[in-house]
Amino acid sequence: MTAVETHITYSNSYTIHHEDTYMTQEEDWDRDLLLDPAWEKQQRKTFTAWCNSHLRKAGTQIENIEEDFRNGLKLMLLLEVISGERLPKPDKGKMRFHKIANVNKALDFICSKGVKLVSIGAEEIVDGNVKMTLGMIWTIILRFAIQDISVEETSAKEGLLLWCQRKTAPYRNVNVQNFHISWKDGLALCALIHRHRPDLIDYSKLRKDDPIGNLNTAFDVAEKYLDIPKMLDAEDIVNTPKPDEKAIMTYVSCFYHAFAGAEQAETAANRICKVLAVNQENEKLMEEYEKLASELLEWIRRTIPWLENRVAEKTMRAMQQKLEDFRDYRRVHKPPRVQEKCQLEINFNTLQTKLRLSNRPAFTSSHSEKLLFQDIANAWKGLEQVEKGYEEWLLTEIRRLERLDHLAEKFKQKCNMHESWTAGKEDLLSQKDYESASLMEIRALMRKHEAFESDLAAHQDRVEQIAAIAQELNELDYHDAASVNSRCQAICDQWDNLGTLTQKRRDALERVEKLWETIDQLYLEFAKRAAPFNNWMDGAMEDLQDMFIVHSIEEIQSLITAHDQFKATLPEADKERMATLGIHNEILKIAQTYGIKLSGINPYTNLTSQDITTKWDTVKHLVPLRDQMLQEEVARQQANERLRRQFAAQANIIGPWIQTKMEEISHVSVDIAGSLEDQMNSLKQYEQNIINYKSNIDKLEGDHQLSQESLIFDNKHTNYTMEHIRVGWEQLLTTIARTINEVENQILTRDAKGISQEQLNEFRASFNHFDRKRNGMMDPDDFRACLISMGYDLGEVEFARIMTLVDPNNTGVVTFQAFIDFMTRETAETDTAEQVMASFKILASDKNYITVEELRRELPPEQAEYCITRMTRYVGPDSPVDALDYISFSSALYGESDL
């Protein structure tokens, strides 16, 4: 501390002039009473007691203030005790000049502390001049006990008086205006003691009309419990019209020094409690965030394996159940998680804002896994990618199973027809009937075999179709492929055997062909014409009963066209039928004409005219049934088309609506005028309007479900799929919630930083002016122009430093929140690690450690236990077992490893 020069003049009494004016006369009548012997008596007693309160630390004391300082030895000792410094070695002689030399050494030391002594010399002190001696002691008291007292930058005397006034203000019958009359009734002294140690005095029992009792109570309590010696007499103070101001100031200053440490400790404790309260609140927010983040991340991790399970079911019913389970997930299970993710982002932004405002390091998860919001967002993105792939896989599998069911049914139908045709053929070909047949019969058998070969060749196409269908079923991983392959293999093996048997029978018939007569040509002609016509009718019946699957009006129309073309061939087929039956009729006519007795069996074929007629009737019956089936499919496809148009009509409205709302939200916080609260109300109303629109999304979901249940997987009437709408809707909800959260954080910043609404409006106006794209962000060039317009003189280095503050992640843009943080950061009043450390040092009485007992004594229980459980043990020489390291703890509060 810089020494303050003091000028002191002594005559009959003494007056002190200080450039800080810490000792001035208040009223003119003070000078008239300077010679009052009562004052001298009070000063003698007070100054003597004050000196002894310090000399006893050196194991000595004085009895007579003007006598005991004459040799200068105790005077030098007093100065060493109160200053903590060493004075020059005193002279040991007892001669007068030795005493003068010692007193001069003391006076020189006083002058070295910035006090100028005028008209006073060592001779007066050595000669026992009581006035000069008292004046010298008063000078020492002023310099070493009172001068450093200052409250709110006032002088020492005014500071001490202001301190007394503040401490006694709440007490009845106490009105401290000076250092003389205001203390006569003793209540002010009792109030000072009670204010700091209410356990020592029961103030409610004191009476204003008992000044002697009040003063003695204060003197006794101060001496016994506060180590303040009794420097005054109650009777002298009460009986003196105006007690000595210097004596009162000296005595009261002892109370200031006794209680100043406690007040300092109280201030330090309050600061620490405030810091710890902020830290506890932040830790609670971190715990809540980590709990919510961990739960959401765990749900994502449980859900992804389910969505990644691409093991297809064997049946259409089972796959459709999987699709229904997926719809339940999208409608029921996922929406609450979307809200949780939105709330998590809000909590994360609020937490980071509070940490920034309280000068704490940014949040980094203490969990064993990463729980920052960006990590959650990445996990969510991964979930949605898997989710999209799962839905596409489901629909693909359903289409595959639909195709498989169709092919399997078609395979069974063709196999049934083929097996029906081949039944008994092997036995027939294995017969040795030609061995005992007549010539006519063997020739008939030869013709019959030729007809069979023709029929066999006609069935080759069906066998190839069966094999092709079986191969496709295998390629599409049909669940019952084993039975299909077994049946197909049996048919192929049988077909090969039929070919072998046919060739063997032909060879046998050819060997005896020369033994047979020509077979009746009419029978042969009938057989040759009946066989292909019969095969054509079999194919027609197969086509008319063929199952089909279509997904559009165009596809069913194509089938109708093909069916119409088939019907156009029926007249020509009928002519062939009549011609074939005409051959049979001709046989009957010849037999009747020539009296030939027919056996009724055509030797060349098993087909009869009745067979041709029956199958023709069946074909005619199947044609209108096919017409009806095609028309029903037309109706179904028309219904599907209506569903497509119904979905498209809504989607083409909802999709642009969501896009428009997204664009409006990006501008709403910039365009809305008025206070932040007005913006908040507008955004809340905006959010409610969006929530009210949810019914349209739900209706569209219903139409989408109807489309999927009808196996509609494409829609040419709109570019919007349900997935587009869902993603857009979730982004819209997240964006409005995030925008509201940004305004909330601006309110939080405004209140924490003490920004007025006018300042905030000015900041927003500047930001909006340079927000060229009107998207709530400035690029670096616009931000530089904005700062220059507000009076900043920016160099490249300084601007680069500012950009690291407003854009720490190097995104290339400056948001409004970052702009507000920067504009308020320089003037914000925030606590620091150094301040907290200094506060702990006060509570620890300047030690480098603090004990558990001291923490519990100085801090509220909750804050004390908070510190005890988090501080590490202090290891040092002579440190107690419960010593704690408050220095590293203070640094850790602010994320600093070393101060």
TIMI-272840 format. One record per residue (C-alpha): residue in three letters; x, y, z. Coordinates in steps of 0.5 Angstrom, whole numbers, padded with zeros to 4 digits, always signed. Layout:
ALAXYZ
...
***
This chain:
MET+0000+0000+0000
THR+0003+0007-0002
ALA+0004+0011+0004
VAL+0000+0017+0006
GLU+0004+0023+0008
THR+0001+0026+0014
HIS+0003+0033+0017
ILE+0002+0034+0025
THR+0003+0040+0029
TYR+0003+0040+0036
SER+0002+0046+0041
ASN-0002+0046+0048
SER-0006+0040+0044
TYR-0005+0037+0037
THR-0009+0038+0030
ILE-0007+0032+0025
HIS-0008+0034+0017
HIS-0008+0028+0013
GLU-0009+0029+0005
ASP-0014+0024+0005
THR-0017+0028+0011
TYR-0019+0021+0015
MET-0019+0026+0022
THR-0022+0032+0021
GLN-0026+0037+0026
GLU-0033+0037+0026
GLU-0036+0043+0029
ASP-0033+0049+0032
TRP-0034+0048+0039
ASP-0029+0041+0039
ARG-0023+0046+0039
ASP-0026+0050+0045
LEU-0026+0043+0049
LEU-0019+0041+0047
LEU-0016+0043+0054
ASP-0022+0039+0057
PRO-0018+0035+0063
ALA-0024+0029+0062
TRP-0021+0028+0055
GLU-0014+0028+0057
LYS-0016+0023+0062
GLN-0020+0018+0057
GLN-0014+0019+0052
ARG-0009+0017+0057
LYS-0013+0010+0059
THR-0015+0009+0052
PHE-0008+0010+0049
THR-0005+0006+0055
ALA-0010+0000+0054
TRP-0009+0000+0046
CYS-0001+0000+0047
ASN-0001-0006+0052
SER-0006-0010+0048
HIS+0000-0010+0043
LEU+0006-0010+0048
ARG+0003-0016+0051
LYS+0005-0020+0045
ALA+0012-0018+0047
GLY+0011-0020+0054
THR+0011-0013+0057
GLN+0007-0007+0058
ILE+0007+0000+0061
GLU+0004+0003+0067
ASN+0005+0011+0065
ILE+0004+0013+0058
GLU+0009+0019+0059
GLU+0014+0016+0063
ASP+0015+0009+0060
PHE+0016+0011+0053
ARG+0021+0016+0055
ASN+0027+0012+0054
GLY+0025+0010+0047
LEU+0026+0002+0048
LYS+0018+0000+0049
LEU+0016+0006+0044
MET+0021+0002+0039
LEU+0018-0005+0041
LEU+0011-0002+0040
LEU+0012+0000+0033
GLU+0016-0007+0032
VAL+0010-0011+0034
ILE+0004-0007+0031
SER+0008-0006+0024
GLY+0012-0013+0024
GLU+0018-0010+0022
ARG+0025-0009+0025
LEU+0027-0002+0027
PRO+0035-0001+0028
LYS+0038-0003+0034
PRO+0037+0001+0040
ASP+0042+0005+0044
LYS+0043+0001+0051
GLY+0046+0007+0055
LYS+0042+0010+0060
MET+0044+0017+0059
ARG+0039+0023+0056
PHE+0043+0023+0049
HIS+0042+0015+0049
LYS+0034+0016+0050
ILE+0034+0022+0045
ALA+0037+0017+0040
ASN+0032+0011+0041
VAL+0026+0016+0041
ASN+0029+0019+0034
LYS+0029+0012+0031
ALA+0022+0011+0033
LEU+0020+0018+0030
ASP+0024+0016+0024
PHE+0021+0010+0023
ILE+0014+0013+0024
CYS+0016+0018+0018
SER+0018+0013+0014
LYS+0011+0011+0014
GLY+0009+0017+0010
VAL+0007+0021+0017
LYS+0011+0028+0017
LEU+0012+0030+0025
VAL+0012+0038+0026
SER+0013+0041+0032
ILE+0015+0035+0036
GLY+0022+0032+0037
ALA+0025+0027+0041
GLU+0026+0032+0047
GLU+0019+0033+0049
ILE+0018+0025+0049
VAL+0024+0024+0053
ASP+0022+0030+0058
GLY+0015+0027+0059
ASN+0011+0032+0056
VAL+0004+0029+0056
LYS+0001+0033+0051
MET+0006+0031+0046
THR+0006+0024+0048
LEU-0001+0023+0047
GLY-0001+0026+0040
MET+0005+0021+0038
ILE+0001+0015+0040
TRP-0005+0018+0037
THR-0001+0019+0030
ILE+0001+0011+0031
ILE-0006+0009+0032
LEU-0008+0013+0026
ARG-0003+0010+0022
PHE-0003+0003+0024
ALA-0010+0002+0026
ILE-0015+0007+0023
GLN-0012+0009+0016
ASP-0013+0003+0012
ILE-0020+0002+0014
SER-0024+0004+0008
VAL-0032+0003+0006
GLU-0034+0004-0001
GLU-0028+0009-0002
THR-0029+0013+0004
SER-0024+0016+0008
ALA-0021+0012+0014
LYS-0026+0016+0019
GLU-0032+0016+0015
GLY-0031+0009+0013
LEU-0031+0007+0020
LEU-0037+0011+0021
LEU-0040+0008+0015
TRP-0039+0001+0018
CYS-0042+0002+0025
GLN-0048+0006+0022
ARG-0049+0000+0017
LYS-0048-0006+0023
THR-0052-0002+0028
ALA-0058+0000+0023
PRO-0063-0005+0025
TYR-0063-0004+0032
ARG-0068+0000+0036
ASN-0065+0007+0040
VAL-0059+0007+0036
ASN-0057+0012+0031
VAL-0049+0013+0030
GLN-0048+0020+0027
ASN-0041+0021+0030
PHE-0035+0018+0035
HIS-0037+0022+0041
ILE-0045+0023+0043
SER-0047+0017+0039
TRP-0044+0012+0044
LYS-0045+0015+0051
ASP-0051+0010+0052
GLY-0047+0004+0051
LEU-0053+0001+0046
ALA-0048+0002+0040
LEU-0043-0002+0043
CYS-0048-0007+0045
ALA-0051-0007+0038
LEU-0044-0008+0034
ILE-0043-0014+0039
HIS-0050-0017+0038
ARG-0049-0016+0030
HIS-0043-0021+0030
ARG-0044-0025+0036
PRO-0051-0025+0038
ASP-0049-0031+0043
LEU-0046-0026+0048
ILE-0051-0021+0049
ASP-0059-0021+0050
TYR-0060-0014+0046
SER-0067-0015+0048
LYS-0066-0014+0055
LEU-0062-0007+0055
ARG-0065-0001+0057
LYS-0063+0006+0054
ASP-0064+0009+0061
ASP-0058+0005+0064
PRO-0052+0007+0060
ILE-0047+0005+0065
GLY-0050-0002+0065
ASN-0050-0002+0058
LEU-0043+0001+0057
ASN-0040-0004+0062
THR-0043-0010+0059
ALA-0040-0008+0053
PHE-0033-0007+0056
ASP-0033-0014+0060
VAL-0036-0018+0054
ALA-0031-0015+0049
GLU-0025-0016+0054
LYS-0027-0023+0056
TYR-0029-0026+0049
LEU-0027-0021+0044
ASP-0020-0020+0047
ILE-0021-0013+0046
PRO-0018-0009+0053
LYS-0022-0005+0057
MET-0020+0002+0054
LEU-0025+0007+0057
ASP-0029+0008+0064
ALA-0037+0008+0063
GLU-0037+0013+0068
ASP-0032+0018+0065
ILE-0036+0017+0058
VAL-0043+0018+0061
ASN-0041+0024+0065
THR-0037+0028+0060
PRO-0042+0032+0056
LYS-0038+0030+0049
PRO-0033+0024+0050
ASP-0026+0024+0047
GLU-0027+0023+0040
LYS-0020+0020+0039
ALA-0021+0015+0045
ILE-0028+0013+0042
MET-0025+0012+0035
THR-0019+0008+0038
TYR-0024+0003+0042
VAL-0029+0002+0036
SER-0023+0001+0031
CYS-0021-0005+0035
PHE-0028-0008+0034
TYR-0027-0007+0027
HIS-0021-0011+0026
ALA-0024-0016+0031
PHE-0030-0017+0026
ALA-0027-0015+0019
GLY-0024-0022+0019
ALA-0031-0026+0020
GLU-0034-0021+0015
GLN-0029-0023+0010
ALA-0030-0030+0011
GLU-0038-0029+0011
THR-0037-0026+0004
ALA-0032-0031+0002
ALA-0037-0036+0004
ASN-0043-0033+0000
ARG-0039-0033-0006
ILE-0037-0040-0005
CYS-0044-0042-0004
LYS-0046-0038-0010
VAL-0041-0042-0015
LEU-0043-0049-0012
ALA-0050-0047-0013
VAL-0049-0046-0020
ASN-0045-0052-0021
GLN-0050-0056-0017
GLU-0055-0054-0022
ASN-0051-0055-0028
GLU-0049-0062-0025
LYS-0057-0064-0024
LEU-0058-0061-0032
MET-0052-0066-0034
GLU-0055-0072-0030
GLU-0062-0071-0033
TYR-0059-0070-0040
GLU-0055-0076-0040
LYS-0060-0080-0037
LEU-0065-0078-0043
ALA-0059-0079-0048
SER-0057-0086-0045
GLU-0065-0088-0045
LEU-0066-0086-0052
LEU-0059-0089-0055
GLU-0061-0095-0052
TRP-0067-0095-0055
ILE-0064-0094-0062
ARG-0059-0099-0061
ARG-0065-0104-0059
THR-0069-0102-0065
ILE-0063-0102-0070
PRO-0062-0110-0070
TRP-0070-0111-0070
LEU-0070-0107-0077
GLU-0063-0110-0079
ASN-0066-0117-0079
ARG-0068-0119-0086
VAL-0070-0126-0085
ALA-0076-0127-0090
GLU-0082-0131-0087
LYS-0084-0137-0091
THR-0091-0135-0092
MET-0095-0128-0095
ARG-0099-0128-0088
ALA-0093-0128-0084
MET-0089-0122-0088
GLN-0096-0118-0088
GLN-0095-0119-0080
LYS-0088-0116-0081
LEU-0091-0110-0085
GLU-0096-0109-0080
ASP-0091-0109-0074
PHE-0087-0104-0078
ARG-0093-0100-0079
ASP-0094-0100-0071
TYR-0087-0098-0070
ARG-0088-0092-0074
ARG-0095-0090-0072
VAL-0094-0092-0064
HIS-0087-0093-0062
LYS-0083-0088-0066
PRO-0087-0082-0065
PRO-0085-0081-0057
ARG-0078-0082-0059
VAL-0078-0077-0064
GLN-0081-0072-0058
GLU-0075-0075-0054
LYS-0070-0073-0059
CYS-0073-0066-0060
GLN-0073-0065-0052
LEU-0066-0068-0052
GLU-0064-0062-0057
ILE-0067-0057-0053
ASN-0064-0059-0046
PHE-0057-0060-0049
ASN-0058-0053-0052
THR-0060-0050-0045
LEU-0055-0054-0041
GLN-0049-0051-0046
THR-0052-0044-0045
LYS-0052-0044-0038
LEU-0045-0047-0037
ARG-0043-0041-0042
LEU-0047-0036-0038
SER-0044-0039-0031
ASN-0037-0039-0034
ARG-0036-0046-0034
PRO-0033-0051-0039
ALA-0038-0054-0045
PHE-0041-0060-0043
THR-0037-0066-0045
SER-0041-0073-0043
SER-0038-0076-0037
HIS-0041-0083-0039
SER-0037-0089-0041
GLU-0040-0087-0048
LYS-0041-0081-0052
LEU-0047-0078-0051
LEU-0047-0071-0054
PHE-0053-0069-0058
GLN-0049-0070-0064
ASP-0047-0077-0063
ILE-0055-0078-0061
ALA-0056-0075-0068
ASN-0051-0079-0072
ALA-0055-0085-0068
TRP-0062-0083-0070
LYS-0059-0082-0077
GLY-0057-0089-0077
LEU-0063-0091-0075
GLU-0067-0088-0080
GLN-0063-0091-0086
VAL-0064-0098-0083
GLU-0071-0096-0082
LYS-0072-0094-0090
GLY-0068-0100-0092
TYR-0072-0105-0088
GLU-0079-0102-0091
GLU-0076-0103-0098
TRP-0074-0110-0096
LEU-0081-0112-0093
LEU-0084-0109-0100
THR-0080-0113-0104
GLU-0081-0119-0100
ILE-0088-0119-0100
ARG-0088-0118-0108
ARG-0083-0124-0108
LEU-0088-0128-0104
GLU-0094-0126-0108
ARG-0090-0128-0115
LEU-0088-0134-0111
ASP-0095-0136-0109
HIS-0098-0135-0116
LEU-0092-0139-0120
ALA-0093-0145-0115
GLU-0101-0145-0116
LYS-0099-0145-0124
PHE-0094-0150-0123
LYS-0099-0155-0119
GLN-0104-0153-0124
LYS-0100-0155-0130
CYS-0097-0161-0126
ASN-0104-0164-0125
MET-0106-0163-0132
HIS-0099-0167-0135
GLU-0100-0172-0129
SER-0107-0173-0131
TRP-0105-0174-0139
THR-0099-0179-0137
ALA-0103-0183-0133
GLY-0103-0190-0135
LYS-0098-0188-0141
GLU-0092-0192-0139
ASP-0097-0199-0138
LEU-0100-0197-0145
LEU-0093-0197-0148
SER-0090-0203-0145
GLN-0096-0207-0147
LYS-0094-0213-0152
ASP-0101-0213-0156
TYR-0098-0213-0163
GLU-0095-0220-0161
SER-0102-0223-0162
ALA-0105-0218-0166
SER-0107-0219-0173
LEU-0105-0216-0179
MET-0110-0211-0179
GLU-0109-0210-0172
ILE-0102-0209-0172
ARG-0103-0204-0177
ALA-0108-0200-0173
LEU-0103-0201-0167
MET-0098-0197-0171
ARG-0102-0192-0173
LYS-0105-0191-0166
HIS-0097-0190-0164
GLU-0096-0185-0169
ALA-0102-0181-0166
PHE-0099-0182-0159
GLU-0092-0179-0161
SER-0096-0173-0164
ASP-0099-0172-0158
LEU-0093-0173-0154
ALA-0089-0168-0158
ALA-0095-0163-0157
HIS-0094-0164-0149
GLN-0087-0163-0150
ASP-0088-0155-0149
ARG-0092-0156-0142
VAL-0086-0160-0139
GLU-0081-0155-0141
GLN-0086-0150-0138
ILE-0086-0154-0132
ALA-0079-0154-0131
ALA-0078-0147-0133
ILE-0083-0145-0127
ALA-0080-0150-0122
GLN-0073-0146-0124
GLU-0076-0140-0123
LEU-0079-0142-0116
ASN-0072-0144-0114
GLU-0069-0138-0116
LEU-0074-0134-0112
ASP-0072-0138-0106
TYR-0079-0141-0105
HIS-0080-0144-0098
ASP-0083-0151-0101
ALA-0078-0151-0107
ALA-0076-0159-0104
SER-0083-0161-0106
VAL-0083-0157-0113
ASN-0076-0160-0115
SER-0078-0167-0113
ARG-0085-0167-0117
CYS-0081-0163-0123
GLN-0076-0169-0123
ALA-0081-0174-0122
ILE-0085-0171-0129
CYS-0078-0170-0132
ASP-0076-0177-0131
GLN-0083-0180-0133
TRP-0082-0176-0139
ASP-0075-0179-0141
ASN-0078-0186-0140
LEU-0084-0184-0144
GLY-0079-0182-0150
THR-0075-0189-0149
LEU-0082-0193-0149
THR-0084-0190-0155
GLN-0078-0191-0159
LYS-0078-0198-0157
ARG-0085-0199-0158
ARG-0084-0196-0165
ASP-0078-0200-0167
ALA-0082-0206-0165
LEU-0088-0204-0169
GLU-0084-0202-0175
ARG-0081-0209-0175
VAL-0087-0212-0176
GLU-0090-0206-0180
LYS-0090-0210-0187
LEU-0094-0215-0183
TRP-0100-0211-0183
GLU-0105-0208-0187
THR-0107-0201-0188
ILE-0111-0198-0183
ASP-0117-0194-0184
GLN-0115-0187-0187
LEU-0122-0184-0184
TYR-0120-0187-0177
LEU-0113-0184-0178
GLU-0115-0178-0180
PHE-0120-0177-0175
ALA-0114-0179-0170
LYS-0109-0174-0173
ARG-0114-0168-0173
ALA-0117-0170-0166
ALA-0111-0170-0163
PRO-0108-0163-0164
PHE-0115-0160-0163
ASN-0116-0164-0157
ASN-0109-0161-0155
TRP-0111-0154-0157
MET-0118-0154-0153
ASP-0113-0157-0147
GLY-0109-0151-0148
ALA-0115-0146-0148
MET-0118-0149-0142
GLU-0111-0148-0139
ASP-0111-0141-0141
LEU-0118-0139-0139
GLN-0117-0142-0132
ASP-0110-0139-0132
MET-0109-0134-0125
PHE-0106-0127-0126
ILE-0103-0122-0122
VAL-0103-0114-0125
HIS-0102-0108-0121
SER-0105-0103-0126
ILE-0111-0101-0131
GLU-0106-0102-0137
GLU-0104-0109-0135
ILE-0111-0111-0134
GLN-0113-0108-0140
SER-0108-0112-0144
LEU-0111-0118-0141
ILE-0118-0116-0144
THR-0115-0115-0151
ALA-0111-0122-0151
HIS-0118-0125-0148
ASP-0122-0121-0154
GLN-0117-0124-0159
PHE-0118-0131-0157
LYS-0125-0130-0157
ALA-0124-0128-0164
THR-0121-0135-0166
LEU-0127-0139-0163
PRO-0131-0139-0170
GLU-0125-0142-0174
ALA-0124-0147-0168
ASP-0131-0149-0169
LYS-0130-0150-0176
GLU-0125-0155-0174
ARG-0129-0158-0169
MET-0135-0159-0174
ALA-0129-0162-0179
THR-0127-0167-0174
LEU-0134-0169-0172
GLY-0135-0170-0180
ILE-0130-0175-0180
HIS-0133-0179-0175
ASN-0140-0178-0178
GLU-0137-0180-0185
ILE-0134-0187-0181
LEU-0141-0188-0179
LYS-0144-0187-0185
ILE-0139-0191-0189
ALA-0140-0197-0184
GLN-0148-0196-0184
THR-0147-0196-0192
TYR-0143-0202-0192
GLY-0146-0206-0187
ILE-0139-0206-0183
LYS-0140-0207-0175
LEU-0136-0203-0172
SER-0133-0204-0165
GLY-0134-0197-0163
ILE-0127-0196-0161
ASN-0122-0192-0166
PRO-0116-0196-0167
TYR-0112-0190-0167
THR-0114-0186-0161
ASN-0117-0186-0155
LEU-0121-0179-0157
THR-0128-0180-0159
SER-0133-0175-0162
GLN-0136-0175-0155
ASP-0129-0172-0152
ILE-0129-0167-0157
THR-0136-0165-0156
THR-0135-0165-0148
LYS-0129-0161-0148
TRP-0132-0156-0153
ASP-0138-0155-0148
THR-0133-0154-0143
VAL-0129-0148-0147
LYS-0135-0145-0148
HIS-0137-0145-0141
LEU-0130-0142-0139
VAL-0130-0136-0144
PRO-0136-0132-0140
LEU-0133-0134-0133
ARG-0126-0131-0136
ASP-0130-0125-0138
GLN-0133-0124-0131
MET-0126-0125-0127
LEU-0123-0120-0132
GLN-0128-0115-0131
GLU-0128-0116-0123
GLU-0120-0114-0124
VAL-0122-0108-0128
ALA-0126-0106-0122
ARG-0121-0107-0117
GLN-0115-0103-0121
GLN-0120-0098-0121
ALA-0121-0098-0114
ASN-0114-0098-0113
GLU-0113-0092-0118
ARG-0118-0088-0114
LEU-0114-0090-0107
ARG-0108-0087-0111
ARG-0111-0081-0113
GLN-0114-0080-0106
PHE-0107-0080-0103
ALA-0104-0076-0108
ALA-0109-0070-0107
GLN-0107-0070-0100
ALA-0100-0071-0101
ASN-0099-0065-0106
ILE-0102-0061-0101
ILE-0099-0063-0095
GLY-0092-0063-0098
PRO-0092-0056-0100
TRP-0095-0054-0094
ILE-0089-0057-0090
GLN-0084-0054-0094
THR-0087-0047-0094
LYS-0088-0048-0086
MET-0080-0050-0086
GLU-0079-0043-0090
GLU-0083-0039-0086
ILE-0080-0042-0079
SER-0073-0040-0082
HIS-0075-0033-0082
VAL-0080-0032-0077
SER-0075-0030-0071
VAL-0072-0025-0076
ASP-0079-0022-0078
ILE-0082-0021-0072
ALA-0082-0015-0068
GLY-0082-0013-0061
SER-0079-0016-0055
LEU-0077-0023-0054
GLU-0083-0025-0050
ASP-0087-0023-0056
GLN-0083-0027-0061
MET-0084-0033-0056
ASN-0092-0032-0056
SER-0092-0032-0063
LEU-0088-0038-0064
LYS-0092-0042-0059
GLN-0098-0040-0063
TYR-0094-0042-0069
GLU-0093-0049-0066
GLN-0100-0050-0064
ASN-0102-0049-0071
ILE-0097-0054-0073
ILE-0100-0059-0068
ASN-0107-0058-0070
TYR-0105-0060-0077
LYS-0103-0067-0075
SER-0110-0069-0076
ASN-0108-0068-0084
ILE-0102-0073-0083
ASP-0106-0078-0079
LYS-0111-0078-0085
LEU-0106-0079-0090
GLU-0103-0084-0086
GLY-0110-0088-0086
ASP-0110-0087-0094
HIS-0103-0090-0094
GLN-0105-0096-0090
LEU-0111-0097-0095
SER-0106-0097-0101
GLN-0101-0102-0098
GLU-0106-0107-0096
SER-0109-0106-0103
LEU-0102-0108-0105
ILE-0101-0101-0108
PHE-0093-0099-0109
ASP-0093-0094-0114
ASN-0097-0087-0115
LYS-0095-0083-0121
HIS-0100-0078-0119
THR-0095-0075-0114
ASN-0088-0074-0112
TYR-0089-0075-0105
THR-0089-0081-0101
MET-0091-0083-0094
GLU-0084-0083-0092
HIS-0082-0076-0095
ILE-0088-0073-0091
ARG-0086-0077-0085
VAL-0079-0074-0085
GLY-0082-0067-0087
TRP-0087-0067-0081
GLU-0081-0069-0076
GLN-0076-0064-0079
LEU-0082-0059-0078
LEU-0083-0061-0071
THR-0076-0061-0069
THR-0075-0054-0073
ILE-0080-0050-0069
ALA-0078-0053-0062
ARG-0071-0051-0064
THR-0073-0044-0066
ILE-0077-0043-0059
ASN-0071-0046-0055
GLU-0067-0041-0059
VAL-0071-0035-0057
GLU-0071-0038-0050
ASN-0064-0038-0049
GLN-0064-0031-0052
ILE-0068-0029-0046
LEU-0064-0033-0041
THR-0058-0029-0044
ARG-0061-0023-0044
ASP-0063-0024-0037
ALA-0056-0027-0034
LYS-0052-0021-0038
GLY-0057-0016-0036
ILE-0059-0014-0043
SER-0064-0009-0044
GLN-0070-0010-0049
GLU-0067-0004-0053
GLN-0060-0006-0053
LEU-0063-0013-0055
ASN-0067-0010-0061
GLU-0061-0006-0063
PHE-0057-0012-0063
ARG-0063-0015-0067
ALA-0063-0009-0072
SER-0056-0010-0074
PHE-0056-0017-0075
ASN-0062-0017-0079
HIS-0059-0011-0083
PHE-0053-0016-0085
ASP-0057-0022-0085
ARG-0057-0022-0093
LYS-0060-0029-0094
ARG-0065-0027-0089
ASN-0064-0034-0086
GLY-0062-0032-0079
MET-0054-0033-0080
MET-0049-0028-0083
ASP-0043-0030-0087
PRO-0036-0028-0084
ASP-0036-0022-0089
ASP-0042-0019-0087
PHE-0041-0020-0080
ARG-0034-0016-0081
ALA-0038-0011-0084
CYS-0043-0011-0078
LEU-0038-0010-0073
ILE-0035-0004-0077
SER-0042-0001-0077
MET-0042-0002-0069
GLY-0035+0002-0068
TYR-0030-0004-0068
ASP-0023-0003-0071
LEU-0022-0009-0074
GLY-0015-0012-0076
GLU-0014-0019-0079
VAL-0011-0022-0072
GLU-0017-0019-0068
PHE-0022-0021-0073
ALA-0019-0028-0073
ARG-0020-0028-0065
ILE-0027-0026-0065
MET-0029-0031-0071
THR-0026-0037-0066
LEU-0031-0034-0061
VAL-0037-0034-0065
ASP-0036-0040-0070
PRO-0032-0045-0065
ASN-0033-0051-0070
ASN-0031-0047-0076
THR-0038-0048-0080
GLY-0037-0041-0084
VAL-0043-0038-0081
VAL-0045-0033-0075
THR-0052-0035-0071
PHE-0056-0029-0068
GLN-0054-0033-0061
ALA-0047-0033-0062
PHE-0047-0026-0064
ILE-0051-0024-0058
ASP-0046-0028-0054
PHE-0040-0024-0057
MET-0044-0017-0056
THR-0045-0019-0048
ARG-0039-0023-0046
GLU-0034-0017-0045
THR-0038-0013-0040
ALA-0041-0020-0037
GLU-0040-0020-0029
THR-0038-0027-0028
ASP-0034-0031-0022
THR-0027-0034-0024
ALA-0023-0039-0021
GLU-0018-0034-0018
GLN-0024-0031-0014
VAL-0027-0038-0012
MET-0020-0040-0010
ALA-0019-0033-0006
SER-0025-0034-0002
PHE-0023-0041+0000
LYS-0016-0038+0002
ILE-0020-0033+0007
LEU-0024-0039+0010
ALA-0018-0043+0011
SER-0014-0037+0014
ASP-0009-0036+0009
LYS-0007-0044+0009
ASN-0006-0047+0002
TYR-0011-0053+0005
ILE-0018-0052+0009
THR-0020-0057+0014
VAL-0027-0061+0014
GLU-0029-0058+0020
GLU-0027-0051+0017
LEU-0032-0052+0011
ARG-0038-0055+0016
ARG-0037-0049+0020
GLU-0037-0043+0015
LEU-0041-0046+0009
PRO-0049-0049+0009
PRO-0049-0056+0010
GLU-0051-0058+0003
GLN-0045-0054+0000
ALA-0040-0056+0005
GLU-0042-0064+0004
TYR-0041-0062-0004
CYS-0034-0059-0003
ILE-0032-0065+0002
THR-0034-0071-0003
ARG-0031-0067-0009
MET-0024-0064-0006
THR-0018-0069-0006
ARG-0014-0070+0000
TYR-0008-0064+0001
VAL-0001-0067+0002
GLY+0004-0063+0005
PRO+0008-0062+0011
ASP+0005-0062+0018
SER-0002-0062+0015
PRO-0008-0065+0019
VAL-0011-0072+0016
ASP-0017-0068+0014
ALA-0014-0063+0010
LEU-0017-0062+0003
ASP-0014-0059-0003
TYR-0019-0053-0005
ILE-0014-0050-0010
SER-0015-0056-0015
PHE-0022-0056-0013
SER-0023-0049-0015
SER-0019-0050-0022
ALA-0024-0056-0023
LEU-0030-0052-0023
TYR-0028-0048-0029
GLY-0025-0054-0033
GLU-0018-0051-0031
SER-0012-0056-0030
ASP-0007-0051-0028
LEU-0008-0044-0026
***
